[in-house]
Amino acid sequence: MCPYIRKGMNINGWYYYCDAVAFGLKLTVKDLDSIGCTEEQRKICKSLMELAVGVGIVPDSVDKG
């Protein structure tokens, strides 16, 4: 899993969020791939966030046209 993903338990259950998105990091495809944040992994992370809190936002590369 991407090192920017945070997960934990609170009173309502599990939560997931992405520091890269929360802090507005600008990452290239190469940057994302180097940390394991591939297109497939972003789909998984987004699904986990949506399941846990109803919405999921994952990073998009700055060099994606």
N, CA, C and O atoms as a Maestro MAE file, in Angstrom:
{
 s_m_m2io_version
 :::
 2.0.0
}

f_m_ct {
 s_m_title
 :::
 protein
 m_atom[260] {
  # First column is atom index #
  i_m_mmod_type
  r_m_x_coord
  r_m_y_coord
  r_m_z_coord
  i_m_residue_number
  s_m_chain_name
  s_m_pdb_residue_name
  s_m_pdb_atom_name
  i_m_atomic_number
  :::
  1 25 0.844 -1.187 0.000 1 A "MET " " N  " 7
  2 3 0.000 0.000 0.000 1 A "MET " " CA " 6
  3 2 0.881 1.240 0.000 1 A "MET " " C  " 6
  4 15 1.979 1.231 0.557 1 A "MET " " O  " 8
  5 25 0.408 2.279 -0.611 2 A "CYS " " N  " 7
  6 3 1.104 3.555 -0.717 2 A "CYS " " CA " 6
  7 2 1.456 4.093 0.675 2 A "CYS " " C  " 6
  8 15 0.614 4.066 1.572 2 A "CYS " " O  " 8
  9 25 2.696 4.584 0.867 3 A "PRO " " N  " 7
  10 3 3.084 5.085 2.192 3 A "PRO " " CA " 6
  11 2 2.312 6.327 2.633 3 A "PRO " " C  " 6
  12 15 2.350 6.687 3.810 3 A "PRO " " O  " 8
  13 25 1.615 6.983 1.713 4 A "TYR " " N  " 7
  14 3 0.832 8.163 2.087 4 A "TYR " " CA " 6
  15 2 -0.543 7.810 2.632 4 A "TYR " " C  " 6
  16 15 -1.243 8.679 3.153 4 A "TYR " " O  " 8
  17 25 -0.937 6.555 2.522 5 A "ILE " " N  " 7
  18 3 -2.249 6.146 3.022 5 A "ILE " " CA " 6
  19 2 -2.182 5.942 4.528 5 A "ILE " " C  " 6
  20 15 -1.304 5.246 5.039 5 A "ILE " " O  " 8
  21 25 -3.099 6.544 5.208 6 A "ARG " " N  " 7
  22 3 -3.216 6.393 6.658 6 A "ARG " " CA " 6
  23 2 -4.511 5.643 6.939 6 A "ARG " " C  " 6
  24 15 -5.538 5.892 6.307 6 A "ARG " " O  " 8
  25 25 -4.450 4.746 7.871 7 A "LYS " " N  " 7
  26 3 -5.666 4.039 8.265 7 A "LYS " " CA " 6
  27 2 -5.650 3.887 9.771 7 A "LYS " " C  " 6
  28 15 -4.596 3.892 10.407 7 A "LYS " " O  " 8
  29 25 -6.813 3.756 10.311 8 A "GLY " " N  " 7
  30 3 -6.932 3.603 11.746 8 A "GLY " " CA " 6
  31 2 -8.368 3.337 12.138 8 A "GLY " " C  " 6
  32 15 -9.245 3.190 11.287 8 A "GLY " " O  " 8
  33 25 -8.593 3.278 13.412 9 A "MET " " N  " 7
  34 3 -9.912 2.986 13.940 9 A "MET " " CA " 6
  35 2 -10.352 4.170 14.788 9 A "MET " " C  " 6
  36 15 -9.579 4.697 15.588 9 A "MET " " O  " 8
  37 25 -11.587 4.577 14.606 10 A "ASN " " N  " 7
  38 3 -12.156 5.589 15.487 10 A "ASN " " CA " 6
  39 2 -13.498 5.072 15.984 10 A "ASN " " C  " 6
  40 15 -13.826 3.906 15.761 10 A "ASN " " O  " 8
  41 25 -14.259 5.888 16.633 11 A "ILE " " N  " 7
  42 3 -15.521 5.453 17.229 11 A "ILE " " CA " 6
  43 2 -16.512 4.922 16.190 11 A "ILE " " C  " 6
  44 15 -17.367 4.096 16.510 11 A "ILE " " O  " 8
  45 25 -16.397 5.393 14.960 12 A "ASN " " N  " 7
  46 3 -17.295 4.962 13.896 12 A "ASN " " CA " 6
  47 2 -16.765 3.779 13.091 12 A "ASN " " C  " 6
  48 15 -17.440 3.302 12.179 12 A "ASN " " O  " 8
  49 25 -15.582 3.306 13.413 13 A "GLY " " N  " 7
  50 3 -14.980 2.191 12.681 13 A "GLY " " CA " 6
  51 2 -13.698 2.613 11.979 13 A "GLY " " C  " 6
  52 15 -13.064 3.596 12.361 13 A "GLY " " O  " 8
  53 25 -13.326 1.864 10.958 14 A "TRP " " N  " 7
  54 3 -12.089 2.118 10.232 14 A "TRP " " CA " 6
  55 2 -12.192 3.383 9.394 14 A "TRP " " C  " 6
  56 15 -13.263 3.721 8.890 14 A "TRP " " O  " 8
  57 25 -11.075 4.075 9.250 15 A "TYR " " N  " 7
  58 3 -10.998 5.197 8.333 15 A "TYR " " CA " 6
  59 2 -9.732 5.050 7.483 15 A "TYR " " C  " 6
  60 15 -8.758 4.430 7.910 15 A "TYR " " O  " 8
  61 25 -9.755 5.608 6.313 16 A "TYR " " N  " 7
  62 3 -8.627 5.639 5.396 16 A "TYR " " CA " 6
  63 2 -8.557 7.029 4.800 16 A "TYR " " C  " 6
  64 15 -9.589 7.604 4.453 16 A "TYR " " O  " 8
  65 25 -7.364 7.575 4.675 17 A "TYR " " N  " 7
  66 3 -7.206 8.821 3.938 17 A "TYR " " CA " 6
  67 2 -5.801 8.881 3.375 17 A "TYR " " C  " 6
  68 15 -4.915 8.136 3.796 17 A "TYR " " O  " 8
  69 25 -5.611 9.764 2.431 18 A "CYS " " N  " 7
  70 3 -4.350 9.855 1.703 18 A "CYS " " CA " 6
  71 2 -3.673 11.192 1.997 18 A "CYS " " C  " 6
  72 15 -4.199 12.249 1.647 18 A "CYS " " O  " 8
  73 25 -2.510 11.143 2.637 19 A "ASP " " N  " 7
  74 3 -1.752 12.358 2.930 19 A "ASP " " CA " 6
  75 2 -1.361 13.109 1.665 19 A "ASP " " C  " 6
  76 15 -1.345 14.340 1.660 19 A "ASP " " O  " 8
  77 25 -1.046 12.390 0.596 20 A "ALA " " N  " 7
  78 3 -0.622 13.044 -0.648 20 A "ALA " " CA " 6
  79 2 -1.716 13.975 -1.155 20 A "ALA " " C  " 6
  80 15 -1.426 15.083 -1.607 20 A "ALA " " O  " 8
  81 25 -2.952 13.541 -1.085 21 A "VAL " " N  " 7
  82 3 -4.074 14.367 -1.507 21 A "VAL " " CA " 6
  83 2 -4.335 15.462 -0.467 21 A "VAL " " C  " 6
  84 15 -4.528 16.626 -0.819 21 A "VAL " " O  " 8
  85 25 -4.339 15.085 0.796 22 A "ALA " " N  " 7
  86 3 -4.635 16.044 1.862 22 A "ALA " " CA " 6
  87 2 -3.653 17.218 1.864 22 A "ALA " " C  " 6
  88 15 -4.048 18.355 2.122 22 A "ALA " " O  " 8
  89 25 -2.380 16.948 1.579 23 A "PHE " " N  " 7
  90 3 -1.368 17.999 1.570 23 A "PHE " " CA " 6
  91 2 -1.156 18.607 0.186 23 A "PHE " " C  " 6
  92 15 -0.317 19.493 0.019 23 A "PHE " " O  " 8
  93 25 -1.912 18.137 -0.806 24 A "GLY " " N  " 7
  94 3 -1.822 18.689 -2.154 24 A "GLY " " CA " 6
  95 2 -0.489 18.455 -2.835 24 A "GLY " " C  " 6
  96 15 -0.035 19.287 -3.621 24 A "GLY " " O  " 8
  97 25 0.144 17.324 -2.540 25 A "LEU " " N  " 7
  98 3 1.433 17.028 -3.159 25 A "LEU " " CA " 6
  99 2 1.283 16.882 -4.667 25 A "LEU " " C  " 6
  100 15 0.303 16.312 -5.147 25 A "LEU " " O  " 8
  101 25 2.241 17.388 -5.397 26 A "LYS " " N  " 7
  102 3 2.259 17.288 -6.854 26 A "LYS " " CA " 6
  103 2 3.262 16.204 -7.230 26 A "LYS " " C  " 6
  104 15 4.471 16.412 -7.131 26 A "LYS " " O  " 8
  105 25 2.764 15.054 -7.657 27 A "LEU " " N  " 7
  106 3 3.612 13.908 -7.952 27 A "LEU " " CA " 6
  107 2 3.475 13.501 -9.414 27 A "LEU " " C  " 6
  108 15 2.386 13.554 -9.986 27 A "LEU " " O  " 8
  109 25 4.584 13.098 -10.006 28 A "THR " " N  " 7
  110 3 4.568 12.607 -11.382 28 A "THR " " CA " 6
  111 2 4.206 11.122 -11.381 28 A "THR " " C  " 6
  112 15 4.157 10.487 -10.327 28 A "THR " " O  " 8
  113 25 3.954 10.582 -12.560 29 A "VAL " " N  " 7
  114 3 3.682 9.142 -12.672 29 A "VAL " " CA " 6
  115 2 4.858 8.356 -12.112 29 A "VAL " " C  " 6
  116 15 4.661 7.364 -11.410 29 A "VAL " " O  " 8
  117 25 6.084 8.792 -12.414 30 A "LYS " " N  " 7
  118 3 7.285 8.118 -11.914 30 A "LYS " " CA " 6
  119 2 7.335 8.168 -10.385 30 A "LYS " " C  " 6
  120 15 7.646 7.166 -9.741 30 A "LYS " " O  " 8
  121 25 7.027 9.336 -9.802 31 A "ASP " " N  " 7
  122 3 6.997 9.471 -8.335 31 A "ASP " " CA " 6
  123 2 5.987 8.504 -7.730 31 A "ASP " " C  " 6
  124 15 6.292 7.786 -6.778 31 A "ASP " " O  " 8
  125 25 4.785 8.494 -8.292 32 A "LEU " " N  " 7
  126 3 3.721 7.633 -7.778 32 A "LEU " " CA " 6
  127 2 4.102 6.160 -7.884 32 A "LEU " " C  " 6
  128 15 3.940 5.401 -6.929 32 A "LEU " " O  " 8
  129 25 4.609 5.760 -9.047 33 A "ASP " " N  " 7
  130 3 5.011 4.367 -9.238 33 A "ASP " " CA " 6
  131 2 6.116 3.963 -8.267 33 A "ASP " " C  " 6
  132 15 6.126 2.836 -7.770 33 A "ASP " " O  " 8
  133 25 7.048 4.879 -7.996 34 A "SER " " N  " 7
  134 3 8.183 4.559 -7.126 34 A "SER " " CA " 6
  135 2 7.762 4.279 -5.681 34 A "SER " " C  " 6
  136 15 8.483 3.604 -4.947 34 A "SER " " O  " 8
  137 25 6.609 4.788 -5.276 35 A "ILE " " N  " 7
  138 3 6.126 4.534 -3.912 35 A "ILE " " CA " 6
  139 2 5.013 3.488 -3.885 35 A "ILE " " C  " 6
  140 15 4.384 3.264 -2.851 35 A "ILE " " O  " 8
  141 25 4.778 2.853 -5.030 36 A "GLY " " N  " 7
  142 3 3.760 1.805 -5.085 36 A "GLY " " CA " 6
  143 2 2.354 2.311 -5.308 36 A "GLY " " C  " 6
  144 15 1.391 1.558 -5.168 36 A "GLY " " O  " 8
  145 25 2.227 3.578 -5.653 37 A "CYS " " N  " 7
  146 3 0.916 4.181 -5.869 37 A "CYS " " CA " 6
  147 2 0.574 4.084 -7.364 37 A "CYS " " C  " 6
  148 15 0.473 5.090 -8.066 37 A "CYS " " O  " 8
  149 25 0.402 2.855 -7.814 38 A "THR " " N  " 7
  150 3 0.100 2.600 -9.218 38 A "THR " " CA " 6
  151 2 -1.382 2.850 -9.481 38 A "THR " " C  " 6
  152 15 -2.165 3.033 -8.549 38 A "THR " " O  " 8
  153 25 -1.753 2.856 -10.746 39 A "GLU " " N  " 7
  154 3 -3.159 3.032 -11.113 39 A "GLU " " CA " 6
  155 2 -4.031 1.990 -10.415 39 A "GLU " " C  " 6
  156 15 -5.093 2.314 -9.882 39 A "GLU " " O  " 8
  157 25 -3.579 0.748 -10.422 40 A "GLU " " N  " 7
  158 3 -4.334 -0.336 -9.778 40 A "GLU " " CA " 6
  159 2 -4.431 -0.117 -8.269 40 A "GLU " " C  " 6
  160 15 -5.497 -0.311 -7.685 40 A "GLU " " O  " 8
  161 25 -3.323 0.288 -7.631 41 A "GLN " " N  " 7
  162 3 -3.343 0.525 -6.186 41 A "GLN " " CA " 6
  163 2 -4.266 1.693 -5.842 41 A "GLN " " C  " 6
  164 15 -4.946 1.655 -4.817 41 A "GLN " " O  " 8
  165 25 -4.300 2.731 -6.684 42 A "ARG " " N  " 7
  166 3 -5.195 3.864 -6.421 42 A "ARG " " CA " 6
  167 2 -6.654 3.427 -6.477 42 A "ARG " " C  " 6
  168 15 -7.473 3.924 -5.704 42 A "ARG " " O  " 8
  169 25 -6.991 2.514 -7.369 43 A "LYS " " N  " 7
  170 3 -8.356 1.988 -7.426 43 A "LYS " " CA " 6
  171 2 -8.703 1.269 -6.126 43 A "LYS " " C  " 6
  172 15 -9.797 1.432 -5.586 43 A "LYS " " O  " 8
  173 25 -7.754 0.470 -5.630 44 A "ILE " " N  " 7
  174 3 -7.977 -0.257 -4.372 44 A "ILE " " CA " 6
  175 2 -8.140 0.724 -3.213 44 A "ILE " " C  " 6
  176 15 -9.067 0.605 -2.413 44 A "ILE " " O  " 8
  177 25 -7.235 1.687 -3.134 45 A "CYS " " N  " 7
  178 3 -7.300 2.679 -2.052 45 A "CYS " " CA " 6
  179 2 -8.605 3.464 -2.091 45 A "CYS " " C  " 6
  180 15 -9.242 3.684 -1.060 45 A "CYS " " O  " 8
  181 25 -8.996 3.885 -3.292 46 A "LYS " " N  " 7
  182 3 -10.242 4.641 -3.425 46 A "LYS " " CA " 6
  183 2 -11.430 3.812 -2.950 46 A "LYS " " C  " 6
  184 15 -12.309 4.325 -2.257 46 A "LYS " " O  " 8
  185 25 -11.458 2.544 -3.318 47 A "SER " " N  " 7
  186 3 -12.545 1.658 -2.881 47 A "SER " " CA " 6
  187 2 -12.573 1.519 -1.369 47 A "SER " " C  " 6
  188 15 -13.643 1.548 -0.761 47 A "SER " " O  " 8
  189 25 -11.396 1.367 -0.754 48 A "LEU " " N  " 7
  190 3 -11.337 1.254 0.707 48 A "LEU " " CA " 6
  191 2 -11.842 2.518 1.380 48 A "LEU " " C  " 6
  192 15 -12.581 2.450 2.363 48 A "LEU " " O  " 8
  193 25 -11.448 3.675 0.854 49 A "MET " " N  " 7
  194 3 -11.911 4.937 1.429 49 A "MET " " CA " 6
  195 2 -13.425 5.089 1.276 49 A "MET " " C  " 6
  196 15 -14.114 5.503 2.208 49 A "MET " " O  " 8
  197 25 -13.925 4.753 0.104 50 A "GLU " " N  " 7
  198 3 -15.372 4.864 -0.131 50 A "GLU " " CA " 6
  199 2 -16.144 3.921 0.781 50 A "GLU " " C  " 6
  200 15 -17.201 4.281 1.299 50 A "GLU " " O  " 8
  201 25 -15.631 2.743 0.974 51 A "LEU " " N  " 7
  202 3 -16.274 1.779 1.864 51 A "LEU " " CA " 6
  203 2 -16.270 2.279 3.311 51 A "LEU " " C  " 6
  204 15 -17.260 2.146 4.030 51 A "LEU " " O  " 8
  205 25 -15.138 2.855 3.723 52 A "ALA " " N  " 7
  206 3 -14.992 3.284 5.114 52 A "ALA " " CA " 6
  207 2 -15.734 4.574 5.430 52 A "ALA " " C  " 6
  208 15 -16.379 4.675 6.473 52 A "ALA " " O  " 8
  209 25 -15.650 5.563 4.543 53 A "VAL " " N  " 7
  210 3 -16.214 6.875 4.864 53 A "VAL " " CA " 6
  211 2 -17.166 7.436 3.819 53 A "VAL " " C  " 6
  212 15 -17.713 8.523 4.004 53 A "VAL " " O  " 8
  213 25 -17.372 6.714 2.728 54 A "GLY " " N  " 7
  214 3 -18.330 7.153 1.730 54 A "GLY " " CA " 6
  215 2 -17.770 7.973 0.589 54 A "GLY " " C  " 6
  216 15 -18.468 8.224 -0.393 54 A "GLY " " O  " 8
  217 25 -16.517 8.397 0.703 55 A "VAL " " N  " 7
  218 3 -15.884 9.156 -0.372 55 A "VAL " " CA " 6
  219 2 -14.405 8.780 -0.417 55 A "VAL " " C  " 6
  220 15 -13.797 8.490 0.614 55 A "VAL " " O  " 8
  221 25 -13.843 8.789 -1.604 56 A "GLY " " N  " 7
  222 3 -12.430 8.465 -1.742 56 A "GLY " " CA " 6
  223 2 -11.763 9.380 -2.741 56 A "GLY " " C  " 6
  224 15 -12.242 9.538 -3.863 56 A "GLY " " O  " 8
  225 25 -10.654 9.987 -2.338 57 A "ILE " " N  " 7
  226 3 -9.894 10.851 -3.223 57 A "ILE " " CA " 6
  227 2 -8.454 10.366 -3.193 57 A "ILE " " C  " 6
  228 15 -7.843 10.268 -2.129 57 A "ILE " " O  " 8
  229 25 -7.921 10.065 -4.362 58 A "VAL " " N  " 7
  230 3 -6.551 9.578 -4.470 58 A "VAL " " CA " 6
  231 2 -5.755 10.513 -5.372 58 A "VAL " " C  " 6
  232 15 -6.335 11.253 -6.167 58 A "VAL " " O  " 8
  233 25 -4.421 10.484 -5.251 59 A "PRO " " N  " 7
  234 3 -3.614 11.409 -6.055 59 A "PRO " " CA " 6
  235 2 -3.680 11.087 -7.543 59 A "PRO " " C  " 6
  236 15 -3.820 9.932 -7.947 59 A "PRO " " O  " 8
  237 25 -3.576 12.127 -8.330 60 A "ASP " " N  " 7
  238 3 -3.481 12.009 -9.766 60 A "ASP " " CA " 6
  239 2 -2.138 12.630 -10.154 60 A "ASP " " C  " 6
  240 15 -1.702 13.601 -9.535 60 A "ASP " " O  " 8
  241 25 -1.500 12.090 -11.145 61 A "SER " " N  " 7
  242 3 -0.180 12.601 -11.516 61 A "SER " " CA " 6
  243 2 -0.292 13.979 -12.161 61 A "SER " " C  " 6
  244 15 -1.286 14.298 -12.813 61 A "SER " " O  " 8
  245 25 0.736 14.779 -11.967 62 A "VAL " " N  " 7
  246 3 0.760 16.110 -12.565 62 A "VAL " " CA " 6
  247 2 1.080 16.059 -14.048 62 A "VAL " " C  " 6
  248 15 0.802 17.015 -14.772 62 A "VAL " " O  " 8
  249 25 1.659 14.958 -14.512 63 A "ASP " " N  " 7
  250 3 2.007 14.848 -15.920 63 A "ASP " " CA " 6
  251 2 1.003 14.017 -16.704 63 A "ASP " " C  " 6
  252 15 1.285 13.566 -17.815 63 A "ASP " " O  " 8
  253 25 -0.164 13.822 -16.117 64 A "LYS " " N  " 7
  254 3 -1.222 13.087 -16.807 64 A "LYS " " CA " 6
  255 2 -2.025 14.090 -17.631 64 A "LYS " " C  " 6
  256 15 -2.540 15.077 -17.104 64 A "LYS " " O  " 8
  257 25 -2.123 13.820 -18.933 65 A "GLY " " N  " 7
  258 3 -2.794 14.776 -19.800 65 A "GLY " " CA " 6
  259 2 -4.202 14.479 -19.925 65 A "GLY " " C  " 6
  260 15 -4.923 15.190 -20.624 65 A "GLY " " O  " 8
  :::
 }
 m_bond[259] {
  # First column is bond index #
  i_m_from
  i_m_to
  i_m_order
  :::
  1 1 2 1
  2 2 3 1
  3 3 4 2
  4 3 5 1
  5 5 6 1
  6 6 7 1
  7 7 8 2
  8 7 9 1
  9 9 10 1
  10 10 11 1
  11 11 12 2
  12 11 13 1
  13 13 14 1
  14 14 15 1
  15 15 16 2
  16 15 17 1
  17 17 18 1
  18 18 19 1
  19 19 20 2
  20 19 21 1
  21 21 22 1
  22 22 23 1
  23 23 24 2
  24 23 25 1
  25 25 26 1
  26 26 27 1
  27 27 28 2
  28 27 29 1
  29 29 30 1
  30 30 31 1
  31 31 32 2
  32 31 33 1
  33 33 34 1
  34 34 35 1
  35 35 36 2
  36 35 37 1
  37 37 38 1
  38 38 39 1
  39 39 40 2
  40 39 41 1
  41 41 42 1
  42 42 43 1
  43 43 44 2
  44 43 45 1
  45 45 46 1
  46 46 47 1
  47 47 48 2
  48 47 49 1
  49 49 50 1
  50 50 51 1
  51 51 52 2
  52 51 53 1
  53 53 54 1
  54 54 55 1
  55 55 56 2
  56 55 57 1
  57 57 58 1
  58 58 59 1
  59 59 60 2
  60 59 61 1
  61 61 62 1
  62 62 63 1
  63 63 64 2
  64 63 65 1
  65 65 66 1
  66 66 67 1
  67 67 68 2
  68 67 69 1
  69 69 70 1
  70 70 71 1
  71 71 72 2
  72 71 73 1
  73 73 74 1
  74 74 75 1
  75 75 76 2
  76 75 77 1
  77 77 78 1
  78 78 79 1
  79 79 80 2
  80 79 81 1
  81 81 82 1
  82 82 83 1
  83 83 84 2
  84 83 85 1
  85 85 86 1
  86 86 87 1
  87 87 88 2
  88 87 89 1
  89 89 90 1
  90 90 91 1
  91 91 92 2
  92 91 93 1
  93 93 94 1
  94 94 95 1
  95 95 96 2
  96 95 97 1
  97 97 98 1
  98 98 99 1
  99 99 100 2
  100 99 101 1
  101 101 102 1
  102 102 103 1
  103 103 104 2
  104 103 105 1
  105 105 106 1
  106 106 107 1
  107 107 108 2
  108 107 109 1
  109 109 110 1
  110 110 111 1
  111 111 112 2
  112 111 113 1
  113 113 114 1
  114 114 115 1
  115 115 116 2
  116 115 117 1
  117 117 118 1
  118 118 119 1
  119 119 120 2
  120 119 121 1
  121 121 122 1
  122 122 123 1
  123 123 124 2
  124 123 125 1
  125 125 126 1
  126 126 127 1
  127 127 128 2
  128 127 129 1
  129 129 130 1
  130 130 131 1
  131 131 132 2
  132 131 133 1
  133 133 134 1
  134 134 135 1
  135 135 136 2
  136 135 137 1
  137 137 138 1
  138 138 139 1
  139 139 140 2
  140 139 141 1
  141 141 142 1
  142 142 143 1
  143 143 144 2
  144 143 145 1
  145 145 146 1
  146 146 147 1
  147 147 148 2
  148 147 149 1
  149 149 150 1
  150 150 151 1
  151 151 152 2
  152 151 153 1
  153 153 154 1
  154 154 155 1
  155 155 156 2
  156 155 157 1
  157 157 158 1
  158 158 159 1
  159 159 160 2
  160 159 161 1
  161 161 162 1
  162 162 163 1
  163 163 164 2
  164 163 165 1
  165 165 166 1
  166 166 167 1
  167 167 168 2
  168 167 169 1
  169 169 170 1
  170 170 171 1
  171 171 172 2
  172 171 173 1
  173 173 174 1
  174 174 175 1
  175 175 176 2
  176 175 177 1
  177 177 178 1
  178 178 179 1
  179 179 180 2
  180 179 181 1
  181 181 182 1
  182 182 183 1
  183 183 184 2
  184 183 185 1
  185 185 186 1
  186 186 187 1
  187 187 188 2
  188 187 189 1
  189 189 190 1
  190 190 191 1
  191 191 192 2
  192 191 193 1
  193 193 194 1
  194 194 195 1
  195 195 196 2
  196 195 197 1
  197 197 198 1
  198 198 199 1
  199 199 200 2
  200 199 201 1
  201 201 202 1
  202 202 203 1
  203 203 204 2
  204 203 205 1
  205 205 206 1
  206 206 207 1
  207 207 208 2
  208 207 209 1
  209 209 210 1
  210 210 211 1
  211 211 212 2
  212 211 213 1
  213 213 214 1
  214 214 215 1
  215 215 216 2
  216 215 217 1
  217 217 218 1
  218 218 219 1
  219 219 220 2
  220 219 221 1
  221 221 222 1
  222 222 223 1
  223 223 224 2
  224 223 225 1
  225 225 226 1
  226 226 227 1
  227 227 228 2
  228 227 229 1
  229 229 230 1
  230 230 231 1
  231 231 232 2
  232 231 233 1
  233 233 234 1
  234 234 235 1
  235 235 236 2
  236 235 237 1
  237 237 238 1
  238 238 239 1
  239 239 240 2
  240 239 241 1
  241 241 242 1
  242 242 243 1
  243 243 244 2
  244 243 245 1
  245 245 246 1
  246 246 247 1
  247 247 248 2
  248 247 249 1
  249 249 250 1
  250 250 251 1
  251 251 252 2
  252 251 253 1
  253 253 254 1
  254 254 255 1
  255 255 256 2
  256 255 257 1
  257 257 258 1
  258 258 259 1
  259 259 260 2
  :::
 }
}
